[in-house]
Amino acid sequence: MIKRKKVLVLTMSALIFVLISSMIVFWRGKYVVPYNFKVSYINVTSEKIPANFNDVKILFLTDIEYGYLFNEQHISKLKTAINNLDIDIVLFGGDLFDKNYAPVSSDVDILTDLLSSVEAPLGKFAILGDFDFVSETREILVKRILSDSNYELITSEMKLYNNPTGYITLYGDNYGSHTIEQISTETYSIVLLHGTDTYKNLSLSINLVLSGHSHDKQVNFFSKADYKFGRTKNLYRSRGIGLTEFDYRIFSDPELVVIILKSK
């Protein structure tokens, strides 16, 4: 009888612990985690990286998805997090607004202010995601915000110089466009994708591939594949910034990725 009581007490205690722990996890996932932007630092080393690009820092951010779930309060925290970073290049991977959100003029001002505030002496570049193509009006608006914030859309091979003697090459593929046909093997190459659906079609000679889109599911109780996975062992899939479909993140912190180039 005493053993049964002990088992019952232990069982009830375990259930209460699990219940309380679950409540804390979901509370943090809704009210804390979406405001805490984790910075992931990645060092990439290659003999193809010119000496004048040694220690150059690239900020990769993607999937802001401003709207009903990710709003001005989040943007304020995001702006502070970004402006605390010392970076040289910015790459934006698409999805400026959430899919079903109808932006108003104040939203345009907020996002233009955010993107414009990022200082990057070697340039700011972007591609478009699937949510940027939900309508022709949305596409035009997103392109205008990016242009007004001094971001250049990557539409083909782009040579990025730090000085006249050395450069790296950027490639970009808007969501679903499948425009990348040939990758240079002579220079260090970075490919910017929104999702990884076109990754399998890319050349094995790519040095670095950056993508987003998946949010790492926003709720993920299992660890994600990190940098150096995929066919070429050089793919990094960011968890992204914003929220879509539901307003919480569990074991999938919003992420800013800083890539530090190292010449060999």
C-alpha positions as CSV (number, residue, x, y, z in Angstrom):
1,M,0.0,0.0,0.0
2,I,2.8,2.4,0.9
3,K,4.6,1.5,-2.3
4,R,1.5,2.3,-4.3
5,K,1.2,5.7,-2.6
6,K,4.8,6.5,-3.4
7,V,4.4,5.5,-7.0
8,L,1.2,7.6,-7.2
9,V,3.0,10.6,-5.6
10,L,6.0,10.3,-8.0
11,T,3.7,9.9,-11.0
12,M,1.7,13.0,-10.0
13,S,4.8,15.0,-9.3
14,A,6.2,14.0,-12.7
15,L,3.0,15.0,-14.5
16,I,2.9,18.3,-12.7
17,F,6.6,19.0,-13.5
18,V,5.9,18.2,-17.2
19,L,2.8,20.4,-17.3
20,I,4.6,23.4,-15.6
21,S,7.7,22.9,-17.9
22,S,5.5,22.8,-21.0
23,M,3.6,26.0,-19.9
24,I,7.0,27.8,-19.4
25,V,8.3,26.6,-22.8
26,F,5.1,27.8,-24.6
27,W,5.0,31.1,-22.6
28,R,8.7,31.8,-23.5
29,G,8.0,30.7,-27.1
30,K,5.3,33.4,-27.4
31,Y,6.5,36.3,-25.2
32,V,10.3,36.0,-25.0
33,V,12.0,34.0,-27.8
34,P,10.5,36.0,-30.8
35,Y,12.2,39.1,-29.4
36,N,15.6,37.6,-28.7
37,F,17.6,37.5,-32.0
38,K,20.4,35.0,-31.8
39,V,23.6,35.9,-33.7
40,S,25.2,32.8,-35.3
41,Y,28.9,33.4,-36.3
42,I,30.4,31.3,-39.0
43,N,34.0,31.4,-40.1
44,V,34.6,30.3,-43.7
45,T,38.1,29.8,-44.9
46,S,39.2,29.3,-48.6
47,E,42.2,29.9,-50.7
48,K,39.8,31.6,-53.2
49,I,39.0,34.4,-50.8
50,P,41.3,37.4,-51.7
51,A,43.5,38.8,-49.0
52,N,41.7,42.1,-49.1
53,F,38.5,40.2,-48.1
54,N,40.1,38.6,-45.0
55,D,38.0,39.3,-41.9
56,V,35.2,40.8,-44.0
57,K,31.9,40.2,-42.2
58,I,28.7,39.4,-44.0
59,L,25.3,39.7,-42.4
60,F,22.7,37.3,-43.7
61,L,19.1,38.0,-42.6
62,T,16.0,36.6,-44.1
63,D,12.2,36.1,-43.6
64,I,11.3,39.2,-41.7
65,E,7.7,38.7,-42.5
66,Y,6.4,41.8,-41.0
67,G,2.6,41.7,-40.3
68,Y,0.0,40.7,-37.7
69,L,2.4,38.4,-35.8
70,F,5.7,40.2,-36.2
71,N,5.1,43.9,-35.6
72,E,6.7,47.2,-34.7
73,Q,7.8,46.0,-31.3
74,H,9.7,43.2,-32.8
75,I,11.3,45.5,-35.4
76,S,12.5,47.8,-32.6
77,K,14.4,44.9,-30.9
78,L,15.7,43.7,-34.3
79,K,17.0,47.1,-35.2
80,T,19.0,47.3,-32.0
81,A,20.4,43.8,-32.5
82,I,21.5,44.5,-36.0
83,N,23.0,47.9,-35.2
84,N,25.2,46.3,-32.5
85,L,26.9,44.3,-35.2
86,D,30.0,45.6,-37.1
87,I,29.5,44.3,-40.6
88,D,30.7,45.0,-44.1
89,I,28.1,43.4,-46.4
90,V,24.4,42.7,-46.0
91,L,22.5,39.9,-47.8
92,F,18.7,39.7,-47.4
93,G,17.1,36.4,-48.4
94,G,13.5,37.5,-49.0
95,D,10.0,37.7,-47.5
96,L,9.7,41.2,-46.2
97,F,6.0,41.0,-45.3
98,D,3.9,38.0,-44.1
99,K,1.9,36.3,-46.8
100,N,-1.7,37.6,-46.1
101,Y,-0.8,40.9,-44.6
102,A,-1.9,44.2,-46.3
103,P,0.9,46.8,-45.6
104,V,0.0,50.4,-44.9
105,S,2.1,53.5,-45.4
106,S,3.4,53.4,-41.8
107,D,4.6,49.8,-42.3
108,V,6.6,50.9,-45.3
109,D,8.2,53.7,-43.2
110,I,9.1,51.3,-40.4
111,L,10.8,48.7,-42.7
112,T,12.5,51.3,-44.8
113,D,13.9,52.8,-41.6
114,L,15.1,49.4,-40.4
115,L,16.8,48.4,-43.7
116,S,18.3,51.9,-44.2
117,S,19.8,51.9,-40.7
118,V,22.1,49.0,-41.5
119,E,25.5,50.3,-42.4
120,A,27.5,48.1,-44.8
121,P,30.4,49.8,-46.6
122,L,30.8,47.1,-49.2
123,G,27.2,47.0,-50.2
124,K,23.7,45.7,-49.4
125,F,22.1,43.0,-51.6
126,A,18.8,41.1,-51.8
127,I,16.6,38.5,-53.5
128,L,12.9,38.0,-53.3
129,G,11.0,35.2,-51.5
130,D,7.7,33.6,-52.2
131,F,5.7,36.0,-50.0
132,D,7.2,38.9,-52.0
133,F,5.5,37.5,-55.1
134,V,1.9,37.0,-53.7
135,S,0.8,39.8,-56.0
136,E,2.2,42.3,-58.5
137,T,1.4,45.1,-56.1
138,R,3.4,43.3,-53.3
139,E,6.4,42.7,-55.6
140,I,6.5,46.4,-56.7
141,L,6.2,47.6,-53.1
142,V,9.0,45.3,-51.8
143,K,11.3,46.3,-54.6
144,R,10.6,49.9,-53.9
145,I,11.4,49.5,-50.1
146,L,14.6,47.6,-50.9
147,S,15.7,50.3,-53.5
148,D,14.9,53.1,-51.1
149,S,17.0,51.4,-48.5
150,N,19.9,51.1,-50.9
151,Y,19.7,47.3,-51.4
152,E,20.6,46.0,-54.9
153,L,18.6,43.1,-56.2
154,I,20.9,40.2,-57.4
155,T,19.6,39.3,-60.8
156,S,22.8,37.7,-62.3
157,E,26.4,37.1,-61.5
158,M,27.7,40.1,-59.5
159,K,31.4,40.8,-58.8
160,L,31.9,42.4,-55.4
161,Y,35.1,44.3,-55.0
162,N,36.9,45.4,-51.9
163,N,39.6,47.1,-54.0
164,P,40.4,46.9,-57.7
165,T,42.7,43.9,-57.3
166,G,40.3,41.3,-55.8
167,Y,36.7,40.3,-55.7
168,I,34.2,37.6,-54.7
169,T,31.2,36.7,-56.8
170,L,27.5,36.8,-55.7
171,Y,24.7,34.9,-57.2
172,G,21.0,35.2,-56.4
173,D,17.9,33.1,-57.2
174,N,14.5,34.7,-56.5
175,Y,12.0,32.1,-55.2
176,G,11.1,29.8,-58.0
177,S,13.0,31.6,-60.7
178,H,15.8,29.0,-61.4
179,T,18.0,31.6,-63.0
180,I,21.4,30.4,-61.9
181,E,23.0,28.5,-64.8
182,Q,26.7,28.6,-64.4
183,I,29.0,29.2,-61.4
184,S,32.5,30.6,-61.8
185,T,35.2,28.3,-60.5
186,E,37.8,31.0,-60.6
187,T,36.6,33.1,-57.7
188,Y,35.0,32.6,-54.3
189,S,31.3,32.2,-54.9
190,I,28.3,32.9,-52.6
191,V,24.8,31.9,-53.7
192,L,21.7,33.4,-52.1
193,L,18.5,31.3,-52.2
194,H,15.2,31.8,-50.5
195,G,14.3,28.1,-50.2
196,T,16.5,25.1,-51.0
197,D,14.3,23.7,-53.7
198,T,16.8,24.7,-56.4
199,Y,19.8,23.7,-54.4
200,K,20.0,20.3,-56.0
201,N,20.4,21.9,-59.4
202,L,23.4,24.0,-58.5
203,S,27.0,23.3,-59.3
204,L,29.2,21.4,-56.8
205,S,31.8,24.2,-57.2
206,I,29.8,26.7,-55.1
207,N,31.7,27.8,-52.0
208,L,28.8,29.0,-49.9
209,V,25.1,28.7,-50.1
210,L,22.7,30.7,-47.9
211,S,19.0,30.1,-47.6
212,G,16.0,30.6,-45.4
213,H,12.2,30.0,-46.0
214,S,11.6,27.1,-43.5
215,H,11.9,29.0,-40.2
216,D,13.3,25.7,-39.0
217,K,9.5,25.0,-38.6
218,Q,9.2,27.7,-35.8
219,V,8.5,24.8,-33.4
220,N,11.2,22.2,-33.5
221,F,11.9,19.7,-30.8
222,F,14.7,18.1,-32.8
223,S,18.1,19.6,-33.7
224,K,18.5,21.2,-37.1
225,A,21.3,20.5,-39.6
226,D,23.9,23.2,-39.1
227,Y,26.4,24.8,-41.5
228,K,28.2,22.3,-43.7
229,F,25.4,20.1,-44.8
230,G,23.8,19.3,-48.1
231,R,25.5,18.0,-51.3
232,T,28.4,20.4,-51.2
233,K,28.8,20.5,-47.4
234,N,28.6,24.3,-47.5
235,L,24.8,25.1,-47.1
236,Y,23.5,27.2,-44.3
237,R,19.8,27.4,-43.8
238,S,18.8,30.2,-41.5
239,R,15.9,30.0,-39.0
240,G,14.9,33.5,-40.2
241,I,13.7,36.5,-38.3
242,G,9.9,36.7,-38.2
243,L,6.7,34.8,-37.6
244,T,4.1,33.3,-39.8
245,E,1.0,31.2,-39.3
246,F,1.5,31.1,-35.5
247,D,3.0,33.7,-33.1
248,Y,5.5,31.7,-31.2
249,R,8.9,30.0,-31.7
250,I,9.9,26.9,-29.7
251,F,13.5,25.6,-30.0
252,S,13.9,27.7,-33.1
253,D,15.2,31.1,-32.1
254,P,15.1,34.0,-34.6
255,E,18.5,34.2,-36.2
256,L,21.0,36.7,-37.6
257,V,23.9,35.0,-39.4
258,V,27.3,36.7,-39.5
259,I,29.7,35.0,-41.9
260,I,33.4,36.0,-41.4
261,L,35.6,35.4,-44.5
262,K,39.1,34.1,-44.0
263,S,41.7,34.0,-46.7
264,K,44.1,31.1,-46.7
